[in-house]
Amino acid sequence: MLGDIKIVEICGIGPGPFCAMHLADLGAQVIAVERGEATSVTGEKKAAKSAMNRGKRSVIADLKTAEGRETVLKLIESADALIEGMRPGVMERLGLGPEVLLARNPKLVYGRMTGWGQSGPMAQAAGHDNNYISLSGAMYYCGTEDEAPSSPITLIGDIGGGALYLAIGLLAGILNARTTGKGTVVDAAIVDGSAHMMQLLLSMVPRGGIREQRGKSMHDGSHFYATYRCADGHYISLGSMEPQFYALLLEKLELGDDPRFARQWDMSHWGEMRSAFETIFSSRTREQWCELLEGTDVCFAPVLSPQESSRHPHMAQREVYFERDGMLQAHPAPRFDGRVVLPGMIPTRGEHTEQVRAVLDADNEGLWL
């Protein structure tokens, strides 16, 4: 779908590489500029291959050297966009800031991926996914009244509020550049994106659907929209909010005649009913609950690990996951015309360095496919 879009990625960690991978999954041509001796967040040397690099070409360049900087400058001359995830000011100090690159290529869309954003009192502070969504308010409702809020790893911040917003910003900028001939700088901050993701939730506040106090709203305090532990230690999830779905749930649980459960939206009884549900769901295994409730309009699903999910009949039939290069991966999404697309292979770090440099030395002809 994006075969004529050309991206240069200055490799970092987390959301930037995911954004570039997502665009590559959708057909964009991505050249990943990597460090020669990269290390992981634990300080260990990174593996020769990264799943975040699938479908990309990998080039090693030291941006602290004139040769490395010149490589980037040559690459962006014919690119549509650049992705970088440095702290504000770092690319400028390297001589690769937006002003320099847009002077070389006025149509370039310069994508900047950060947690705090390019401006603001915290712009220069270190941080990670859980910090950004804590500040933006996006973690606040992740948990019940008696639990500490818990970060769903990288999903809300790095990916949802970061990588996907950067991808949308880049595509919007590229469309505009192709119309106007003018590039732009995309400031994709996780605090911005994760706050924007809450707009649906915020729209429920005036109607009383969401309350500021944790544990007092449907999503974090009710008995009918919750997760429950089963007899085998596994979990299931319920989302039976609509009256007809809730009525079916009571029927399946043989609680239709119990007057306590008739008052679905009576918050004063939610704690009591949640305790009752905890006892009920702990009486059977997850598999037994699946046999009773899965596929019905109760709005039910088992809580699965990614490995378990890959083997579930629904996920397997849709080919959501696949295994390659010794690792479990998810196929590109969304789908177009119902087709499942196999993403590109994962290159070895620096695999295309000599090839790309040879083309650059020949005045850029044939750099992009």
C-alpha positions as CSV (number, residue, x, y, z in Angstrom):
1,M,0.0,0.0,0.0
2,L,2.9,2.4,0.8
3,G,5.4,1.1,-1.8
4,D,6.4,4.6,-3.0
5,I,7.0,6.0,0.5
6,K,10.7,6.2,1.4
7,I,11.7,6.4,5.1
8,V,15.1,6.9,6.8
9,E,15.1,5.7,10.4
10,I,17.7,6.8,12.9
11,C,17.4,3.8,15.1
12,G,16.6,4.2,18.8
13,I,14.5,2.1,21.2
14,G,10.8,1.4,21.5
15,P,8.3,3.5,19.6
16,G,10.5,4.8,16.8
17,P,11.6,1.4,15.5
18,F,8.0,0.1,15.9
19,C,6.7,3.0,13.9
20,A,9.2,2.3,11.1
21,M,8.4,-1.4,11.2
22,H,4.7,-0.7,11.0
23,L,5.2,1.5,7.9
24,A,7.5,-1.2,6.4
25,D,4.8,-3.8,7.1
26,L,2.5,-1.7,5.0
27,G,4.9,-1.6,2.2
28,A,7.1,1.5,2.8
29,Q,10.7,1.4,1.9
30,V,12.7,1.8,5.2
31,I,16.4,2.2,5.6
32,A,17.4,1.8,9.2
33,V,20.6,3.6,10.3
34,E,22.0,1.7,13.2
35,R,24.9,2.0,15.6
36,G,27.7,-0.5,15.2
37,E,27.9,-1.6,18.8
38,A,24.3,-1.1,20.1
39,T,23.4,-2.3,23.6
40,S,20.0,-3.1,25.2
41,V,18.4,-1.3,28.1
42,T,20.1,-3.9,30.4
43,G,23.5,-3.0,29.1
44,E,24.0,-6.2,27.2
45,K,25.1,-6.2,23.6
46,K,22.1,-6.4,21.3
47,A,21.4,-9.4,19.1
48,A,22.5,-9.4,15.5
49,K,18.8,-9.3,14.5
50,S,15.9,-7.4,15.9
51,A,12.2,-8.1,15.1
52,M,11.6,-4.4,15.0
53,N,13.8,-4.3,11.8
54,R,11.7,-6.7,9.7
55,G,11.2,-5.5,6.2
56,K,13.9,-2.8,6.5
57,R,17.4,-2.5,5.1
58,S,20.0,-2.1,7.8
59,V,23.0,0.3,7.5
60,I,25.6,1.0,10.2
61,A,26.8,4.6,10.6
62,D,28.4,6.5,13.4
63,L,26.6,9.8,13.6
64,K,29.4,11.3,15.6
65,T,31.7,11.2,12.6
66,A,31.6,13.3,9.5
67,E,31.3,10.1,7.4
68,G,28.3,8.9,9.3
69,R,26.5,12.3,9.2
70,E,27.2,12.6,5.4
71,T,25.6,9.1,5.0
72,V,22.4,10.4,6.6
73,L,22.4,13.6,4.6
74,K,22.7,11.7,1.3
75,L,20.0,9.3,2.3
76,I,17.4,12.0,3.1
77,E,17.9,13.8,-0.2
78,S,15.5,11.4,-1.9
79,A,13.5,10.3,1.1
80,D,9.9,11.3,2.1
81,A,10.5,11.2,5.8
82,L,13.0,10.7,8.6
83,I,12.3,9.1,12.0
84,E,14.4,9.9,15.1
85,G,13.9,9.3,18.8
86,M,16.7,11.3,20.5
87,R,16.3,13.7,23.4
88,P,15.4,17.2,22.2
89,G,18.5,19.0,20.8
90,V,20.7,15.9,20.2
91,M,20.1,15.7,16.5
92,E,20.8,19.5,16.3
93,R,24.1,19.0,18.1
94,L,25.0,16.2,15.6
95,G,24.4,18.6,12.8
96,L,21.3,16.7,11.6
97,G,18.5,18.8,13.0
98,P,15.4,19.7,11.0
99,E,16.8,23.0,9.7
100,V,19.8,21.3,8.2
101,L,17.9,18.4,6.7
102,L,15.0,20.5,5.3
103,A,17.5,22.7,3.7
104,R,18.9,19.6,1.9
105,N,15.4,18.3,1.1
106,P,12.5,20.9,1.5
107,K,9.9,18.2,1.1
108,L,11.2,16.1,3.9
109,V,8.8,15.2,6.8
110,Y,11.0,15.1,9.9
111,G,9.4,12.8,12.5
112,R,10.5,13.3,16.1
113,M,9.5,10.6,18.7
114,T,9.8,11.5,22.4
115,G,8.1,10.8,25.6
116,W,7.7,14.3,27.0
117,G,7.8,16.3,23.7
118,Q,10.2,18.8,22.2
119,S,9.2,21.5,24.7
120,G,8.0,21.9,28.2
121,P,9.7,21.8,31.7
122,M,10.3,18.0,31.5
123,A,11.5,17.8,27.8
124,Q,15.1,17.1,28.8
125,A,14.4,14.5,31.6
126,A,14.8,10.8,31.1
127,G,11.6,8.7,31.2
128,H,9.9,5.6,30.1
129,D,6.5,4.4,29.0
130,N,5.0,4.1,32.5
131,N,6.2,7.6,33.4
132,Y,4.7,9.3,30.3
133,I,1.3,7.6,30.8
134,S,1.4,8.4,34.5
135,L,1.7,12.1,33.7
136,S,-0.8,12.1,30.9
137,G,-3.5,10.5,33.0
138,A,-3.7,7.4,30.8
139,M,-2.6,5.0,33.6
140,Y,-4.9,6.4,36.2
141,Y,-7.8,3.9,35.6
142,C,-5.6,0.9,35.0
143,G,-6.5,-1.1,38.1
144,T,-9.2,-1.3,40.7
145,E,-9.8,0.9,43.7
146,D,-7.6,-1.2,46.0
147,E,-4.8,-1.8,43.5
148,A,-1.9,0.3,42.5
149,P,-2.3,1.5,38.9
150,S,-0.4,-0.8,36.6
151,S,1.1,-0.1,33.2
152,P,0.2,-2.5,30.4
153,I,3.9,-2.6,29.4
154,T,4.4,-0.5,26.3
155,L,0.9,-0.7,24.8
156,I,-0.7,2.6,25.9
157,G,2.5,4.7,25.8
158,D,5.2,3.6,23.5
159,I,3.0,2.0,20.9
160,G,-0.5,3.5,21.2
161,G,0.3,7.1,22.2
162,G,3.7,7.1,20.5
163,A,4.5,5.0,17.5
164,L,1.0,5.0,16.0
165,Y,0.6,8.8,16.4
166,L,4.0,9.3,14.8
167,A,2.9,7.0,11.9
168,I,-0.3,9.0,11.3
169,G,1.7,12.3,11.6
170,L,4.2,11.2,9.1
171,L,1.6,10.0,6.6
172,A,-0.3,13.3,7.0
173,G,2.9,15.3,6.5
174,I,3.9,13.3,3.4
175,L,0.4,13.8,1.8
176,N,0.8,17.5,2.5
177,A,4.3,17.7,1.1
178,R,3.2,16.0,-2.1
179,T,0.5,18.6,-2.5
180,T,2.4,21.7,-1.4
181,G,6.1,20.7,-1.9
182,K,6.7,21.8,1.7
183,G,8.0,19.4,4.4
184,T,7.2,19.7,8.1
185,V,8.4,18.6,11.5
186,V,6.2,16.1,13.4
187,D,6.5,16.4,17.2
188,A,5.1,13.1,18.3
189,A,5.1,13.0,22.2
190,I,3.8,10.1,24.1
191,V,2.2,12.4,26.7
192,D,0.2,14.1,23.9
193,G,-0.8,10.9,22.1
194,S,-1.7,8.9,25.3
195,A,-3.8,11.9,26.5
196,H,-5.6,12.1,23.1
197,M,-6.3,8.4,23.3
198,M,-8.5,9.1,26.3
199,Q,-10.9,11.3,24.5
200,L,-13.5,8.5,24.3
201,L,-13.2,8.0,28.0
202,L,-13.3,11.8,28.7
203,S,-16.5,12.1,26.6
204,M,-18.2,9.8,29.1
205,V,-17.5,12.1,32.1
206,P,-20.4,14.5,31.6
207,R,-22.8,11.6,31.4
208,G,-21.5,10.1,34.7
209,G,-20.1,7.1,33.0
210,I,-16.6,7.9,34.3
211,R,-15.8,9.3,37.7
212,E,-12.5,10.9,38.8
213,Q,-12.3,8.6,41.8
214,R,-10.7,5.3,40.9
215,G,-12.8,2.2,41.4
216,K,-16.1,4.0,41.0
217,S,-16.6,3.7,37.3
218,M,-17.9,0.9,35.2
219,H,-14.4,0.0,33.8
220,D,-12.7,-0.3,37.2
221,G,-15.4,-0.9,39.8
222,S,-18.3,-2.8,38.3
223,H,-18.8,-6.6,38.5
224,F,-19.9,-6.9,34.9
225,Y,-16.8,-5.3,33.3
226,A,-13.9,-7.0,34.9
227,T,-11.4,-9.9,35.0
228,Y,-11.7,-12.9,37.3
229,R,-9.4,-15.6,38.5
230,C,-10.5,-19.1,37.8
231,A,-9.9,-22.4,39.7
232,D,-6.8,-23.2,37.7
233,G,-5.1,-19.8,38.3
234,H,-5.9,-18.5,34.8
235,Y,-8.2,-15.5,34.2
236,I,-11.3,-14.6,32.1
237,S,-12.7,-11.2,31.2
238,L,-16.3,-9.9,31.1
239,G,-17.7,-6.9,29.3
240,S,-21.4,-7.4,29.8
241,M,-22.4,-3.8,30.0
242,E,-25.5,-3.7,27.8
243,P,-28.7,-4.9,29.5
244,Q,-29.4,-7.7,27.1
245,F,-25.8,-9.0,27.4
246,Y,-25.9,-8.7,31.2
247,A,-29.2,-10.6,31.2
248,L,-27.7,-13.4,29.2
249,L,-24.7,-13.5,31.6
250,L,-27.1,-13.9,34.6
251,E,-28.9,-16.6,32.7
252,K,-25.7,-18.5,31.9
253,L,-24.6,-18.2,35.6
254,E,-28.1,-19.3,36.8
255,L,-28.5,-16.0,38.6
256,G,-31.6,-14.7,36.8
257,D,-33.8,-15.1,39.9
258,D,-31.3,-13.5,42.4
259,P,-32.6,-10.0,43.2
260,R,-29.2,-8.7,44.1
261,F,-28.0,-8.9,40.5
262,A,-31.1,-7.3,39.1
263,R,-29.8,-3.9,40.0
264,Q,-26.9,-3.9,37.5
265,W,-26.1,-0.1,37.7
266,D,-26.6,0.3,41.5
267,M,-23.1,1.2,42.4
268,S,-23.8,0.7,46.1
269,H,-24.0,-3.1,45.4
270,W,-21.1,-3.4,43.0
271,G,-18.6,-4.5,45.7
272,E,-20.9,-7.2,47.0
273,M,-21.7,-8.4,43.5
274,R,-18.1,-8.4,42.4
275,S,-17.2,-10.5,45.5
276,A,-20.0,-12.9,44.5
277,F,-18.6,-13.1,40.9
278,E,-15.1,-13.8,42.3
279,T,-16.4,-16.8,44.2
280,I,-18.4,-18.0,41.2
281,F,-15.6,-17.8,38.7
282,S,-13.1,-19.3,41.0
283,S,-15.2,-22.5,41.1
284,R,-14.3,-23.6,37.6
285,T,-11.3,-23.7,35.3
286,R,-10.8,-21.2,32.5
287,E,-11.5,-23.9,29.9
288,Q,-14.8,-24.8,31.6
289,W,-15.8,-21.1,31.5
290,C,-14.9,-21.0,27.8
291,E,-17.0,-24.0,27.1
292,L,-20.0,-22.2,28.7
293,L,-19.5,-18.6,27.7
294,E,-17.2,-18.3,24.7
295,G,-18.8,-17.3,21.4
296,T,-22.0,-16.1,23.1
297,D,-23.3,-12.5,23.5
298,V,-22.2,-12.4,27.1
299,C,-19.1,-10.4,25.9
300,F,-16.6,-12.8,27.2
301,A,-13.0,-13.9,26.5
302,P,-10.2,-15.8,28.2
303,V,-7.1,-13.8,29.2
304,L,-4.4,-15.4,27.1
305,S,-0.6,-15.0,26.8
306,P,0.6,-14.2,23.3
307,Q,1.7,-17.8,22.9
308,E,-1.7,-19.1,24.0
309,S,-3.4,-16.6,21.8
310,S,-1.5,-17.8,18.7
311,R,-3.0,-21.2,19.3
312,H,-6.6,-20.1,19.9
313,P,-8.9,-21.3,17.1
314,H,-10.1,-17.8,16.2
315,M,-6.7,-16.2,16.2
316,A,-5.2,-19.2,14.3
317,Q,-8.0,-19.2,11.7
318,R,-7.3,-15.5,11.1
319,E,-3.5,-16.1,11.1
320,V,-2.9,-13.3,13.5
321,Y,0.5,-14.8,14.6
322,F,3.2,-16.7,12.9
323,E,6.7,-18.0,13.8
324,R,9.8,-17.1,11.9
325,D,13.5,-16.5,12.8
326,G,12.9,-18.5,15.9
327,M,10.4,-16.0,17.4
328,L,6.6,-15.5,17.6
329,Q,5.5,-12.5,15.5
330,A,2.2,-10.8,14.6
331,H,1.3,-10.3,11.0
332,P,0.9,-6.8,9.7
333,A,-2.4,-5.0,10.5
334,P,-4.8,-3.7,9.3
335,R,-5.7,-6.0,6.4
336,F,-6.5,-4.8,2.9
337,D,-9.1,-6.8,0.9
338,G,-9.0,-9.5,3.5
339,R,-5.4,-10.5,2.7
340,V,-2.9,-11.6,5.3
341,V,0.5,-10.2,4.3
342,L,3.8,-11.8,5.3
343,P,6.2,-9.1,6.5
344,G,9.7,-8.7,5.2
345,M,12.6,-10.7,6.6
346,I,14.7,-9.4,9.5
347,P,18.1,-8.2,8.3
348,T,21.3,-8.8,10.2
349,R,22.6,-5.6,11.8
350,G,24.4,-3.6,9.1
351,E,23.6,-6.2,6.4
352,H,23.0,-3.5,3.7
353,T,25.8,-1.1,4.6
354,E,28.1,-1.8,1.7
355,Q,25.3,-2.0,-0.8
356,V,23.7,1.3,0.2
357,R,27.1,3.1,0.4
358,A,28.0,1.9,-3.0
359,V,24.7,3.4,-4.4
360,L,25.2,6.7,-2.5
361,D,28.7,7.0,-4.0
362,A,27.1,6.7,-7.4
363,D,24.9,9.8,-6.9
364,N,21.9,8.1,-5.3
365,E,20.6,6.4,-8.5
366,G,18.8,3.2,-7.6
367,L,18.9,3.7,-3.9
368,W,15.2,3.1,-3.5
369,L,13.5,0.0,-4.9
